[in-house]
Amino acid sequence: MFLDTVLTRNPALVETATALHVSGAVPPDTYVVDADAVEANAALLAAEAGRLGLSLWFVVKQLGRNPALIRAVARHIPRFAAIDLSEARTLYAAGARAGNLGHLVQIPRRALPEMLARRPEAVTVFDLANARAVSDAAGGLGVVQAVFVRIESAAGSGHPGQEGGVPLDALDGFAAEVEGLPSVRVAGVTAFPCVVCAPDTGLPAPTATFELARRARELLAARGHRGLGLSAPGATSVTALPLLAGLGATHGEPGHSLTGTTPLHAVDPHQPERPAYVYVTEVAHTLADGRPALFGGGFYARSGVRAALLPRTGQRLRVCDAPAENIDYYRLLEPPTRGPGGVAAGDTAVLAFRTQIFVTRSTVAVVTGLSTGKPRLAGLYDARGRALEGAAS
């Protein structure tokens, strides 16, 4: 999906990743991440958001919740939106500050005292029971916690496994109940996805869910709530930020733009953000029909993966389709055309596609110095951001 873009915008990353694999410094099933590019992308996003008067909460699930990369982003975007409790703890440990907690996965109520003690800017609540739990925990700490109300997605625009939120037609009654809770304050609304990239052009466009969130904020304002925020996550990038500002959002939540891997970057290699990772694996064996099998582990089902580069020979082979329900022990390539060198077991394969590293079993290799022509393997981590023994420091 992003192979052409990364070869155009960051060829040194492909060369470095290949060299690391050939030397044995990184194993198959490794995401090699250019930390310099991630930080530069964060700086671009922060500058454009500042120009437009928007606040940003960064997201790192797609990066494997990696502490080195969290620190690189937080130097420019200090506050995060944590997908779940585990991610919040990792972000805190890396020194980042909490913007929004619970925006995709609610905070388990037994963990609320721990999380609220960190004084997040906002906590997203999906229903009245969670709002009451937040109020109880905040009261126990002697604080009043700002909450964002998650609005139920418009029909057909949500994602399976992410259901929840207050229906717009139930918001008035919900707000009346929350206004009676002693230790929470309604501070804004959020929903997901508010922006998606058009399939043909990759250009960001607002969804019907974004419009529901805007109407929800108007309803809450009519009830007397002031200074309401509107966080509009989904495909947040430098190009999308003017759209958010124009539609009245107060917050964006950049994730894939930190690595230059939104759908827009796949069709337009000249976007401001540079692609910042590749996936490196190797040929495990070849089937009788000539199809090479790559070691898997990191092939996210919604990746849009299309082709693999085999640097030893320069071949580019199409990646065969695979059912999403299969475990990716291997991933097959189309048979190569006849040519010098062929395909051999152990050959490096470099791919670039959309990922969510935290749901893989991959290794993450963080490389620094690419921007100055002096690349260095700075560390190896698992897919949840834990440093691996014996890795470079």
C-alpha positions in Angstrom: 0.0 0.0 0.0 2.8 2.4 0.9 5.8 0.8 -0.9 5.9 3.3 -3.7 5.6 6.2 -1.3 8.4 5.0 1.0 10.7 4.3 -1.9 10.0 7.8 -3.2 10.1 9.7 0.1 12.4 7.7 2.4 14.5 5.2 0.4 17.2 5.3 3.1 14.8 3.6 5.4 14.4 0.7 3.0 18.2 0.4 2.6 18.7 0.5 6.3 16.0 -2.0 7.1 17.4 -4.4 4.5 21.0 -4.0 5.8 19.8 -4.7 9.4 18.0 -7.9 8.3 20.8 -9.2 6.1 23.3 -8.6 9.0 21.0 -10.5 11.5 20.5 -7.4 13.6 16.7 -7.7 13.2 14.7 -10.9 12.8 12.0 -11.6 10.3 8.6 -10.1 11.2 10.1 -6.8 12.3 8.8 -3.2 11.8 11.7 -0.9 11.3 10.7 2.6 12.4 12.5 5.8 11.5 12.4 7.8 14.7 13.7 11.0 13.1 10.8 10.9 10.6 8.2 10.3 13.3 9.5 13.3 15.3 9.6 15.5 12.2 6.0 14.5 11.4 4.9 15.3 14.9 6.5 18.7 14.6 4.7 19.4 11.4 1.3 18.4 12.9 1.9 20.5 16.0 2.8 23.6 13.9 -0.2 23.4 11.7 -2.5 22.7 14.7 -1.1 25.7 16.4 -1.7 27.9 13.4 -5.3 26.8 13.3 -5.9 27.0 17.0 -6.5 23.3 17.4 -5.3 21.0 20.2 -3.8 17.6 19.5 -3.9 14.3 21.5 -1.6 11.8 19.9 -2.3 8.1 19.5 0.3 5.3 19.5 -1.4 2.0 19.2 -0.3 1.7 15.6 3.3 2.2 16.7 3.3 -0.6 19.2 3.0 1.7 22.2 6.8 2.2 21.9 8.4 4.3 24.6 11.2 5.7 22.4 8.7 6.8 19.8 6.3 8.2 22.4 9.1 10.4 23.7 9.9 11.6 20.2 6.2 12.6 19.6 5.7 14.1 23.0 8.5 16.6 22.5 6.1 18.3 20.1 2.6 17.0 21.0 2.8 16.6 24.8 -0.7 15.1 25.5 -2.1 11.7 24.3 -5.3 10.0 23.8 -5.0 6.5 25.2 -7.0 3.7 23.5 -7.2 1.6 26.7 -5.8 1.1 30.2 -2.7 -0.7 29.1 -1.8 2.0 26.6 -2.4 4.7 29.2 0.0 3.1 31.6 2.7 2.7 28.9 2.3 6.4 27.9 2.5 7.6 31.5 5.7 5.5 32.0 7.3 7.1 29.0 6.7 10.5 30.4 3.7 11.7 28.2 0.8 13.6 29.7 -2.9 12.5 29.5 -5.2 14.3 27.2 -8.2 11.9 26.8 -8.7 8.5 28.4 -11.3 6.0 27.4 -12.0 7.3 24.0 -12.2 3.9 22.3 -12.1 1.5 25.3 -13.7 2.6 28.6 -11.5 2.7 31.7 -12.3 -0.3 33.9 -14.0 1.1 37.0 -11.5 -0.5 39.4 -8.7 1.3 37.6 -10.5 4.7 37.7 -8.8 6.0 40.9 -5.4 5.2 39.5 -6.1 6.9 36.2 -7.9 10.0 37.5 -5.1 10.6 40.0 -3.0 11.4 36.9 -5.4 14.4 36.3 -6.2 13.7 32.6 -7.7 16.6 30.6 -10.8 14.6 29.8 -12.3 11.1 30.3 -14.7 9.8 27.6 -17.8 8.2 28.9 -20.1 6.0 26.7 -23.1 5.7 29.0 -24.6 6.8 32.3 -23.1 3.9 34.3 -19.6 4.9 33.3 -20.3 8.6 34.0 -21.4 7.6 37.5 -18.3 5.5 38.0 -16.1 8.4 37.0 -17.9 10.7 39.4 -17.6 8.3 42.2 -13.8 7.8 41.6 -13.3 11.6 41.2 -15.2 12.3 44.4 -13.0 9.9 46.3 -10.0 11.9 45.1 -11.6 15.2 45.9 -11.6 16.4 42.3 -14.1 17.2 39.6 -13.3 15.4 36.4 -14.0 16.8 32.9 -15.8 14.3 30.7 -16.4 14.1 27.0 -19.6 12.3 25.9 -19.1 9.7 23.3 -21.8 10.0 20.7 -23.1 6.8 19.1 -21.8 6.5 15.5 -24.2 7.2 12.6 -25.7 4.0 11.1 -23.2 2.3 8.8 -20.2 4.5 9.7 -18.9 2.7 12.9 -16.6 -0.2 13.1 -17.4 -3.7 14.5 -16.0 -4.1 18.0 -16.2 -0.4 18.6 -19.9 -0.1 19.3 -21.2 2.2 22.0 -22.0 5.8 22.9 -25.0 7.9 23.6 -27.6 8.1 20.8 -28.2 11.7 19.8 -31.9 11.4 20.5 -31.1 10.2 24.1 -28.5 12.9 24.8 -30.9 15.4 26.5 -32.0 12.8 29.1 -28.4 11.6 29.5 -27.1 15.2 30.1 -29.9 15.8 32.7 -28.7 12.8 34.7 -24.9 13.7 34.4 -25.6 17.2 35.5 -26.8 15.8 38.8 -23.5 14.0 39.4 -21.3 15.8 41.9 -17.8 15.1 40.7 -17.9 15.3 36.9 -18.3 18.3 34.5 -19.5 17.9 30.9 -16.6 19.4 28.9 -17.2 18.2 25.4 -18.2 15.5 22.9 -16.4 13.0 20.7 -17.3 10.3 18.2 -15.6 7.9 15.8 -14.9 8.0 13.0 -15.4 11.7 12.3 -13.2 11.8 9.2 -12.4 9.2 6.7 -10.3 9.2 3.5 -12.2 8.8 0.3 -11.4 5.4 -1.3 -10.6 6.8 -4.8 -8.6 10.0 -3.9 -7.5 9.4 -0.3 -8.7 12.9 0.5 -10.1 13.4 4.0 -13.9 14.0 4.3 -16.3 14.4 7.2 -18.6 11.5 8.1 -22.2 11.6 9.1 -20.9 10.8 12.6 -19.0 14.1 12.6 -22.3 15.9 12.0 -23.9 14.0 14.9 -21.1 15.2 17.2 -21.6 18.8 16.1 -25.3 18.6 16.7 -24.6 17.0 20.1 -22.4 19.9 21.1 -25.1 22.3 20.1 -27.6 20.5 22.2 -25.3 20.6 25.2 -24.6 24.2 24.7 -28.3 24.9 24.6 -28.5 23.3 28.1 -26.0 25.9 29.4 -22.7 24.1 29.1 -19.9 26.5 28.0 -16.5 26.1 26.4 -17.4 22.7 25.0 -14.7 20.7 23.2 -15.2 18.5 20.2 -12.6 15.9 19.5 -12.9 14.6 15.9 -10.6 11.5 15.5 -10.1 9.7 12.3 -7.5 10.3 9.5 -6.0 13.3 11.4 -3.2 14.7 9.3 -1.7 18.0 8.3 -4.0 18.1 5.3 -7.1 17.2 7.4 -6.5 19.8 10.1 -8.0 22.7 8.2 -11.1 20.6 7.7 -11.4 19.9 11.4 -11.0 23.6 12.2 -13.5 24.7 9.6 -16.1 22.3 11.0 -15.6 23.5 14.6 -13.5 20.8 16.1 -11.3 21.7 19.0 -9.1 18.6 19.0 -7.6 16.2 16.5 -6.0 12.8 17.3 -3.1 12.1 15.0 -2.1 8.4 14.7 -1.1 7.2 11.3 0.0 10.6 10.2 2.8 10.3 12.6 4.2 7.6 10.4 3.0 9.0 7.1 0.6 6.1 6.6 -2.9 7.4 6.2 -4.8 6.3 3.1 -4.0 9.8 1.6 -0.3 9.1 1.9 -0.7 5.9 -0.2 -2.0 7.8 -3.2 -0.1 11.0 -2.8 3.6 10.6 -1.9 4.0 14.4 -1.7 2.0 14.8 1.6 3.9 16.8 4.2 4.4 13.8 6.5 7.1 11.3 5.5 6.6 7.5 5.6 8.4 6.3 8.8 8.3 2.5 8.9 8.7 -0.6 6.8 8.0 -4.2 7.5 10.9 -6.6 7.1 10.6 -10.4 6.8 12.2 -13.1 4.8 11.4 -16.0 2.4 10.8 -19.1 4.5 10.2 -21.6 1.7 8.7 -21.9 -1.8 5.6 -23.9 -2.7 5.5 -26.5 -5.4 3.7 -24.0 -7.7 6.5 -21.4 -7.3 4.8 -19.1 -4.7 7.3 -17.9 -2.1 6.1 -18.0 1.5 7.2 -15.2 3.8 7.4 -15.5 7.6 4.3 -13.7 9.0 3.3 -12.3 12.3 2.6 -8.7 11.4 0.1 -8.8 8.5 -2.8 -6.8 9.9 -6.0 -7.8 8.3 -6.9 -4.3 7.1 -3.4 -3.5 5.9 -4.1 -3.0 2.2 -0.8 -4.8 1.5 -0.1 -5.2 -2.2 3.5 -5.9 -3.0 6.8 -7.0 -1.5 10.3 -5.9 -2.6 13.1 -8.5 -2.6 16.2 -6.3 -2.5 18.7 -9.0 -3.4 17.3 -9.2 -6.9 15.2 -6.0 -7.0 12.0 -8.0 -7.8 8.7 -6.8 -6.7 6.1 -9.5 -6.2 2.4 -9.2 -5.6 1.2 -10.3 -2.2 -1.5 -13.0 -2.5 -4.8 -12.3 -0.8 -5.5 -14.1 2.5 -8.6 -14.5 4.5 -8.8 -12.2 7.5 -9.7 -15.1 9.8 -6.5 -17.0 9.1 -3.5 -16.8 11.4 -0.6 -15.4 9.4 2.0 -18.0 10.0 3.1 -17.2 6.5 2.1 -14.8 3.7 2.3 -16.0 0.1 3.7 -14.0 -2.9 2.9 -14.5 -6.5 5.4 -16.7 -8.3 8.3 -14.7 -9.8 8.9 -14.4 -13.5 12.0 -16.2 -14.7 15.0 -14.1 -14.2 18.5 -14.0 -12.7 18.8 -15.1 -9.1 15.3 -16.4 -8.6 14.0 -16.4 -5.0 15.9 -18.2 -2.3 15.0 -19.1 1.3 16.4 -16.4 3.6 15.9 -13.6 1.1 15.0 -10.3 2.6 11.5 -9.0 1.8 10.5 -5.4 2.5 6.9 -4.3 2.6 5.0 -1.1 3.5 1.4 -1.2 4.5 -1.1 0.0 7.1 -0.7 -1.6 10.5 -1.8 -1.7 14.1 1.4 -3.1 15.6 -0.1 -3.6 19.0 -2.3 -6.4 17.7 0.6 -8.2 16.1 3.4 -10.5 17.4 6.1 -8.5 15.6 9.4 -7.0 16.8 9.8 -3.2 16.5 13.3 -1.9 15.6 13.7 1.9 16.3 16.3 3.5 14.1 17.7 7.0 14.7 20.1 9.1 12.6 18.5 8.5 9.2 17.9 12.3 8.8 21.7 13.0 9.1 22.8 10.0 7.1 24.1 8.2 10.1 21.5 5.5 10.9 21.8 3.6 14.1 19.7 0.8 15.6 18.6 2.4 18.9 16.6 -0.5 20.3 14.5 -3.6 19.8 11.0 -3.9 21.4 8.1 -6.2 21.3 4.7 -5.2 19.9 3.6 -3.7 23.2 6.6 -1.5 23.7 8.7 -3.6 26.0 12.5 -3.6 25.4 13.9 -6.9 24.4 16.9 -8.4 26.2 20.2 -7.9 24.4 18.8 -5.1 22.2 20.8 -2.1 21.3 20.4 0.8 23.7 
